């Protein structure tokens, strides 16, 4: 009887730990394999002219590849003007969400009506509402 009580006590102590570990593992399973900023992208999600420095007239493309994500996994990008003259620091420029396709890739394009203001910018990349990577870039004259 004492052995059974001891085993039950051990189970009570270890069960929450095992559940927590399983939860952490499933949350870490989905990961960002790559994130590339570029001046363009092909139809099959390949970057054209990868760079982190853009001209004021450029469209900005962000091509993502995700590992271990089921189709329909939500991916969100929040575009931030980090340090841009005439704007308060950390100004949100745009936000886009899409669901990962079967090939686990996504492309986001940032366009502006006129030229971009020179300065430092950032794309915050979220997978399933968790920030996985901030990606900085510049727009120059």
mmCIF file of the C-alpha atoms, coordinates in Angstrom:
data_MODEL
# 
_entry.id   MODEL 
# 
loop_
_atom_site.group_PDB 
_atom_site.id 
_atom_site.type_symbol 
_atom_site.label_atom_id 
_atom_site.label_alt_id 
_atom_site.label_comp_id 
_atom_site.label_asym_id 
_atom_site.label_entity_id 
_atom_site.label_seq_id 
_atom_site.pdbx_PDB_ins_code 
_atom_site.Cartn_x 
_atom_site.Cartn_y 
_atom_site.Cartn_z 
_atom_site.occupancy 
_atom_site.B_iso_or_equiv 
_atom_site.pdbx_formal_charge 
_atom_site.auth_seq_id 
_atom_site.auth_comp_id 
_atom_site.auth_asym_id 
_atom_site.auth_atom_id 
_atom_site.pdbx_PDB_model_num 
ATOM 1   C CA . UNK A 1 1   ? 0.000  0.000  0.000   1.00 0.00 ? 1   UNK A CA 1 
ATOM 2   C CA . UNK A 1 2   ? 2.867  2.385  0.867   1.00 0.00 ? 2   UNK A CA 1 
ATOM 3   C CA . UNK A 1 3   ? 4.449  1.767  -2.559  1.00 0.00 ? 3   UNK A CA 1 
ATOM 4   C CA . UNK A 1 4   ? 1.163  2.562  -4.348  1.00 0.00 ? 4   UNK A CA 1 
ATOM 5   C CA . UNK A 1 5   ? 0.787  5.811  -2.355  1.00 0.00 ? 5   UNK A CA 1 
ATOM 6   C CA . UNK A 1 6   ? 4.372  6.735  -3.170  1.00 0.00 ? 6   UNK A CA 1 
ATOM 7   C CA . UNK A 1 7   ? 3.802  6.060  -6.901  1.00 0.00 ? 7   UNK A CA 1 
ATOM 8   C CA . UNK A 1 8   ? 0.613  8.124  -6.828  1.00 0.00 ? 8   UNK A CA 1 
ATOM 9   C CA . UNK A 1 9   ? 2.462  10.981 -5.104  1.00 0.00 ? 9   UNK A CA 1 
ATOM 10  C CA . UNK A 1 10  ? 5.188  10.880 -7.757  1.00 0.00 ? 10  UNK A CA 1 
ATOM 11  C CA . UNK A 1 11  ? 2.571  10.953 -10.507 1.00 0.00 ? 11  UNK A CA 1 
ATOM 12  C CA . UNK A 1 12  ? 0.863  13.969 -8.924  1.00 0.00 ? 12  UNK A CA 1 
ATOM 13  C CA . UNK A 1 13  ? 4.213  15.803 -8.851  1.00 0.00 ? 13  UNK A CA 1 
ATOM 14  C CA . UNK A 1 14  ? 5.370  14.814 -12.352 1.00 0.00 ? 14  UNK A CA 1 
ATOM 15  C CA . UNK A 1 15  ? 2.087  15.085 -14.288 1.00 0.00 ? 15  UNK A CA 1 
ATOM 16  C CA . UNK A 1 16  ? 1.980  18.922 -14.393 1.00 0.00 ? 16  UNK A CA 1 
ATOM 17  C CA . UNK A 1 17  ? 5.629  18.973 -15.463 1.00 0.00 ? 17  UNK A CA 1 
ATOM 18  C CA . UNK A 1 18  ? 5.007  16.492 -18.279 1.00 0.00 ? 18  UNK A CA 1 
ATOM 19  C CA . UNK A 1 19  ? 1.982  18.476 -19.486 1.00 0.00 ? 19  UNK A CA 1 
ATOM 20  C CA . UNK A 1 20  ? 4.026  21.701 -19.460 1.00 0.00 ? 20  UNK A CA 1 
ATOM 21  C CA . UNK A 1 21  ? 6.848  20.069 -21.428 1.00 0.00 ? 21  UNK A CA 1 
ATOM 22  C CA . UNK A 1 22  ? 4.440  18.691 -24.027 1.00 0.00 ? 22  UNK A CA 1 
ATOM 23  C CA . UNK A 1 23  ? 2.855  22.116 -24.388 1.00 0.00 ? 23  UNK A CA 1 
ATOM 24  C CA . UNK A 1 24  ? 6.226  23.837 -24.880 1.00 0.00 ? 24  UNK A CA 1 
ATOM 25  C CA . UNK A 1 25  ? 7.260  21.299 -27.469 1.00 0.00 ? 25  UNK A CA 1 
ATOM 26  C CA . UNK A 1 26  ? 4.092  21.753 -29.538 1.00 0.00 ? 26  UNK A CA 1 
ATOM 27  C CA . UNK A 1 27  ? 4.453  25.559 -29.415 1.00 0.00 ? 27  UNK A CA 1 
ATOM 28  C CA . UNK A 1 28  ? 8.086  25.347 -30.519 1.00 0.00 ? 28  UNK A CA 1 
ATOM 29  C CA . UNK A 1 29  ? 7.294  22.959 -33.375 1.00 0.00 ? 29  UNK A CA 1 
ATOM 30  C CA . UNK A 1 30  ? 6.235  25.739 -35.753 1.00 0.00 ? 30  UNK A CA 1 
ATOM 31  C CA . UNK A 1 31  ? 9.237  27.854 -36.668 1.00 0.00 ? 31  UNK A CA 1 
ATOM 32  C CA . UNK A 1 32  ? 10.326 30.471 -39.143 1.00 0.00 ? 32  UNK A CA 1 
ATOM 33  C CA . UNK A 1 33  ? 12.781 28.814 -41.527 1.00 0.00 ? 33  UNK A CA 1 
ATOM 34  C CA . UNK A 1 34  ? 13.635 31.969 -43.459 1.00 0.00 ? 34  UNK A CA 1 
ATOM 35  C CA . UNK A 1 35  ? 12.633 35.593 -43.879 1.00 0.00 ? 35  UNK A CA 1 
ATOM 36  C CA . UNK A 1 36  ? 14.007 37.588 -46.802 1.00 0.00 ? 36  UNK A CA 1 
ATOM 37  C CA . UNK A 1 37  ? 13.376 41.215 -47.712 1.00 0.00 ? 37  UNK A CA 1 
ATOM 38  C CA . UNK A 1 38  ? 13.617 41.988 -51.435 1.00 0.00 ? 38  UNK A CA 1 
ATOM 39  C CA . UNK A 1 39  ? 12.618 44.448 -54.136 1.00 0.00 ? 39  UNK A CA 1 
ATOM 40  C CA . UNK A 1 40  ? 10.428 41.812 -55.758 1.00 0.00 ? 40  UNK A CA 1 
ATOM 41  C CA . UNK A 1 41  ? 9.295  38.189 -55.667 1.00 0.00 ? 41  UNK A CA 1 
ATOM 42  C CA . UNK A 1 42  ? 8.506  35.504 -58.225 1.00 0.00 ? 42  UNK A CA 1 
ATOM 43  C CA . UNK A 1 43  ? 5.202  33.653 -58.358 1.00 0.00 ? 43  UNK A CA 1 
ATOM 44  C CA . UNK A 1 44  ? 6.861  30.676 -56.606 1.00 0.00 ? 44  UNK A CA 1 
ATOM 45  C CA . UNK A 1 45  ? 8.020  32.811 -53.641 1.00 0.00 ? 45  UNK A CA 1 
ATOM 46  C CA . UNK A 1 46  ? 11.628 33.394 -54.650 1.00 0.00 ? 46  UNK A CA 1 
ATOM 47  C CA . UNK A 1 47  ? 13.093 36.800 -53.734 1.00 0.00 ? 47  UNK A CA 1 
ATOM 48  C CA . UNK A 1 48  ? 14.170 39.146 -56.529 1.00 0.00 ? 48  UNK A CA 1 
ATOM 49  C CA . UNK A 1 49  ? 17.012 41.489 -55.518 1.00 0.00 ? 49  UNK A CA 1 
ATOM 50  C CA . UNK A 1 50  ? 17.251 40.607 -51.804 1.00 0.00 ? 50  UNK A CA 1 
ATOM 51  C CA . UNK A 1 51  ? 18.286 43.618 -49.718 1.00 0.00 ? 51  UNK A CA 1 
ATOM 52  C CA . UNK A 1 52  ? 17.780 45.459 -46.462 1.00 0.00 ? 52  UNK A CA 1 
ATOM 53  C CA . UNK A 1 53  ? 18.246 48.892 -48.089 1.00 0.00 ? 53  UNK A CA 1 
ATOM 54  C CA . UNK A 1 54  ? 15.496 50.278 -50.296 1.00 0.00 ? 54  UNK A CA 1 
ATOM 55  C CA . UNK A 1 55  ? 14.963 53.406 -52.378 1.00 0.00 ? 55  UNK A CA 1 
ATOM 56  C CA . UNK A 1 56  ? 12.019 55.701 -51.519 1.00 0.00 ? 56  UNK A CA 1 
ATOM 57  C CA . UNK A 1 57  ? 10.162 54.504 -54.646 1.00 0.00 ? 57  UNK A CA 1 
ATOM 58  C CA . UNK A 1 58  ? 10.604 50.742 -54.011 1.00 0.00 ? 58  UNK A CA 1 
ATOM 59  C CA . UNK A 1 59  ? 7.954  48.198 -53.151 1.00 0.00 ? 59  UNK A CA 1 
ATOM 60  C CA . UNK A 1 60  ? 9.138  46.130 -50.223 1.00 0.00 ? 60  UNK A CA 1 
ATOM 61  C CA . UNK A 1 61  ? 8.610  42.372 -50.375 1.00 0.00 ? 61  UNK A CA 1 
ATOM 62  C CA . UNK A 1 62  ? 8.982  39.983 -47.456 1.00 0.00 ? 62  UNK A CA 1 
ATOM 63  C CA . UNK A 1 63  ? 9.156  36.302 -48.363 1.00 0.00 ? 63  UNK A CA 1 
ATOM 64  C CA . UNK A 1 64  ? 8.706  33.815 -45.514 1.00 0.00 ? 64  UNK A CA 1 
ATOM 65  C CA . UNK A 1 65  ? 9.140  30.083 -45.227 1.00 0.00 ? 65  UNK A CA 1 
ATOM 66  C CA . UNK A 1 66  ? 7.773  28.263 -42.186 1.00 0.00 ? 66  UNK A CA 1 
ATOM 67  C CA . UNK A 1 67  ? 8.615  24.770 -40.906 1.00 0.00 ? 67  UNK A CA 1 
ATOM 68  C CA . UNK A 1 68  ? 6.345  22.327 -39.095 1.00 0.00 ? 68  UNK A CA 1 
ATOM 69  C CA . UNK A 1 69  ? 3.232  24.421 -39.666 1.00 0.00 ? 69  UNK A CA 1 
ATOM 70  C CA . UNK A 1 70  ? -0.051 22.920 -40.774 1.00 0.00 ? 70  UNK A CA 1 
ATOM 71  C CA . UNK A 1 71  ? -1.730 24.650 -43.723 1.00 0.00 ? 71  UNK A CA 1 
ATOM 72  C CA . UNK A 1 72  ? -3.842 27.626 -42.649 1.00 0.00 ? 72  UNK A CA 1 
ATOM 73  C CA . UNK A 1 73  ? -1.386 28.621 -39.883 1.00 0.00 ? 73  UNK A CA 1 
ATOM 74  C CA . UNK A 1 74  ? -1.796 32.395 -39.417 1.00 0.00 ? 74  UNK A CA 1 
ATOM 75  C CA . UNK A 1 75  ? 1.226  34.582 -40.128 1.00 0.00 ? 75  UNK A CA 1 
ATOM 76  C CA . UNK A 1 76  ? 1.151  38.322 -39.436 1.00 0.00 ? 76  UNK A CA 1 
ATOM 77  C CA . UNK A 1 77  ? 3.592  41.089 -40.306 1.00 0.00 ? 77  UNK A CA 1 
ATOM 78  C CA . UNK A 1 78  ? 3.491  44.460 -38.592 1.00 0.00 ? 78  UNK A CA 1 
ATOM 79  C CA . UNK A 1 79  ? 5.472  47.104 -40.477 1.00 0.00 ? 79  UNK A CA 1 
ATOM 80  C CA . UNK A 1 80  ? 6.994  49.739 -38.158 1.00 0.00 ? 80  UNK A CA 1 
ATOM 81  C CA . UNK A 1 81  ? 8.693  53.087 -38.872 1.00 0.00 ? 81  UNK A CA 1 
ATOM 82  C CA . UNK A 1 82  ? 11.386 52.822 -36.186 1.00 0.00 ? 82  UNK A CA 1 
ATOM 83  C CA . UNK A 1 83  ? 13.147 56.130 -36.739 1.00 0.00 ? 83  UNK A CA 1 
ATOM 84  C CA . UNK A 1 84  ? 11.736 58.223 -39.579 1.00 0.00 ? 84  UNK A CA 1 
ATOM 85  C CA . UNK A 1 85  ? 11.851 62.004 -39.683 1.00 0.00 ? 85  UNK A CA 1 
ATOM 86  C CA . UNK A 1 86  ? 8.416  63.546 -39.138 1.00 0.00 ? 86  UNK A CA 1 
ATOM 87  C CA . UNK A 1 87  ? 6.990  60.429 -37.436 1.00 0.00 ? 87  UNK A CA 1 
ATOM 88  C CA . UNK A 1 88  ? 6.994  59.488 -33.767 1.00 0.00 ? 88  UNK A CA 1 
ATOM 89  C CA . UNK A 1 89  ? 9.353  56.570 -33.010 1.00 0.00 ? 89  UNK A CA 1 
ATOM 90  C CA . UNK A 1 90  ? 7.851  53.092 -33.439 1.00 0.00 ? 90  UNK A CA 1 
ATOM 91  C CA . UNK A 1 91  ? 4.949  54.237 -35.654 1.00 0.00 ? 91  UNK A CA 1 
ATOM 92  C CA . UNK A 1 92  ? 2.926  51.372 -37.145 1.00 0.00 ? 92  UNK A CA 1 
ATOM 93  C CA . UNK A 1 93  ? 2.869  51.766 -40.942 1.00 0.00 ? 93  UNK A CA 1 
ATOM 94  C CA . UNK A 1 94  ? 0.775  48.715 -41.879 1.00 0.00 ? 94  UNK A CA 1 
ATOM 95  C CA . UNK A 1 95  ? -0.271 45.259 -40.720 1.00 0.00 ? 95  UNK A CA 1 
ATOM 96  C CA . UNK A 1 96  ? -1.105 42.231 -42.846 1.00 0.00 ? 96  UNK A CA 1 
ATOM 97  C CA . UNK A 1 97  ? -2.193 38.707 -41.922 1.00 0.00 ? 97  UNK A CA 1 
ATOM 98  C CA . UNK A 1 98  ? -2.430 35.655 -44.133 1.00 0.00 ? 98  UNK A CA 1 
ATOM 99  C CA . UNK A 1 99  ? -2.535 31.930 -43.719 1.00 0.00 ? 99  UNK A CA 1 
ATOM 100 C CA . UNK A 1 100 ? 0.378  29.767 -44.766 1.00 0.00 ? 100 UNK A CA 1 
ATOM 101 C CA . UNK A 1 101 ? -0.216 27.862 -47.986 1.00 0.00 ? 101 UNK A CA 1 
ATOM 102 C CA . UNK A 1 102 ? 0.461  24.166 -48.514 1.00 0.00 ? 102 UNK A CA 1 
ATOM 103 C CA . UNK A 1 103 ? 4.072  24.888 -49.468 1.00 0.00 ? 103 UNK A CA 1 
ATOM 104 C CA . UNK A 1 104 ? 4.548  26.666 -46.092 1.00 0.00 ? 104 UNK A CA 1 
ATOM 105 C CA . UNK A 1 105 ? 5.461  29.959 -47.761 1.00 0.00 ? 105 UNK A CA 1 
ATOM 106 C CA . UNK A 1 106 ? 3.993  33.431 -47.727 1.00 0.00 ? 106 UNK A CA 1 
ATOM 107 C CA . UNK A 1 107 ? 4.778  36.773 -49.316 1.00 0.00 ? 107 UNK A CA 1 
ATOM 108 C CA . UNK A 1 108 ? 3.879  40.202 -47.964 1.00 0.00 ? 108 UNK A CA 1 
ATOM 109 C CA . UNK A 1 109 ? 4.227  43.374 -50.041 1.00 0.00 ? 109 UNK A CA 1 
ATOM 110 C CA . UNK A 1 110 ? 4.404  46.878 -48.622 1.00 0.00 ? 110 UNK A CA 1 
ATOM 111 C CA . UNK A 1 111 ? 3.438  49.634 -51.068 1.00 0.00 ? 111 UNK A CA 1 
ATOM 112 C CA . UNK A 1 112 ? 3.139  53.370 -50.625 1.00 0.00 ? 112 UNK A CA 1 
ATOM 113 C CA . UNK A 1 113 ? 1.111  55.966 -52.580 1.00 0.00 ? 113 UNK A CA 1 
ATOM 114 C CA . UNK A 1 114 ? 4.160  58.221 -52.833 1.00 0.00 ? 114 UNK A CA 1 
ATOM 115 C CA . UNK A 1 115 ? 7.818  57.870 -52.005 1.00 0.00 ? 115 UNK A CA 1 
ATOM 116 C CA . UNK A 1 116 ? 8.790  56.366 -48.666 1.00 0.00 ? 116 UNK A CA 1 
ATOM 117 C CA . UNK A 1 117 ? 10.346 58.730 -46.149 1.00 0.00 ? 117 UNK A CA 1 
ATOM 118 C CA . UNK A 1 118 ? 14.006 57.887 -45.538 1.00 0.00 ? 118 UNK A CA 1 
ATOM 119 C CA . UNK A 1 119 ? 14.785 56.220 -42.235 1.00 0.00 ? 119 UNK A CA 1 
ATOM 120 C CA . UNK A 1 120 ? 14.921 52.978 -40.270 1.00 0.00 ? 120 UNK A CA 1 
ATOM 121 C CA . UNK A 1 121 ? 12.029 50.538 -40.480 1.00 0.00 ? 121 UNK A CA 1 
ATOM 122 C CA . UNK A 1 122 ? 11.219 47.075 -39.126 1.00 0.00 ? 122 UNK A CA 1 
ATOM 123 C CA . UNK A 1 123 ? 8.969  44.162 -40.053 1.00 0.00 ? 123 UNK A CA 1 
ATOM 124 C CA . UNK A 1 124 ? 7.779  42.269 -36.949 1.00 0.00 ? 124 UNK A CA 1 
ATOM 125 C CA . UNK A 1 125 ? 6.917  38.699 -37.963 1.00 0.00 ? 125 UNK A CA 1 
ATOM 126 C CA . UNK A 1 126 ? 4.347  36.772 -35.916 1.00 0.00 ? 126 UNK A CA 1 
ATOM 127 C CA . UNK A 1 127 ? 3.347  33.113 -36.217 1.00 0.00 ? 127 UNK A CA 1 
ATOM 128 C CA . UNK A 1 128 ? 0.214  32.094 -34.346 1.00 0.00 ? 128 UNK A CA 1 
ATOM 129 C CA . UNK A 1 129 ? 0.261  35.463 -32.495 1.00 0.00 ? 129 UNK A CA 1 
ATOM 130 C CA . UNK A 1 130 ? 3.827  34.999 -31.195 1.00 0.00 ? 130 UNK A CA 1 
ATOM 131 C CA . UNK A 1 131 ? 6.580  37.371 -32.304 1.00 0.00 ? 131 UNK A CA 1 
ATOM 132 C CA . UNK A 1 132 ? 9.222  35.172 -33.926 1.00 0.00 ? 132 UNK A CA 1 
ATOM 133 C CA . UNK A 1 133 ? 11.524 37.713 -35.550 1.00 0.00 ? 133 UNK A CA 1 
ATOM 134 C CA . UNK A 1 134 ? 11.950 41.436 -36.001 1.00 0.00 ? 134 UNK A CA 1 
ATOM 135 C CA . UNK A 1 135 ? 13.616 42.225 -39.347 1.00 0.00 ? 135 UNK A CA 1 
ATOM 136 C CA . UNK A 1 136 ? 15.129 45.707 -39.745 1.00 0.00 ? 136 UNK A CA 1 
ATOM 137 C CA . UNK A 1 137 ? 15.640 47.586 -43.007 1.00 0.00 ? 137 UNK A CA 1 
ATOM 138 C CA . UNK A 1 138 ? 16.400 51.088 -44.235 1.00 0.00 ? 138 UNK A CA 1 
ATOM 139 C CA . UNK A 1 139 ? 14.981 53.402 -46.823 1.00 0.00 ? 139 UNK A CA 1 
ATOM 140 C CA . UNK A 1 140 ? 17.499 55.890 -48.116 1.00 0.00 ? 140 UNK A CA 1 
ATOM 141 C CA . UNK A 1 141 ? 17.791 58.659 -50.668 1.00 0.00 ? 141 UNK A CA 1 
# 
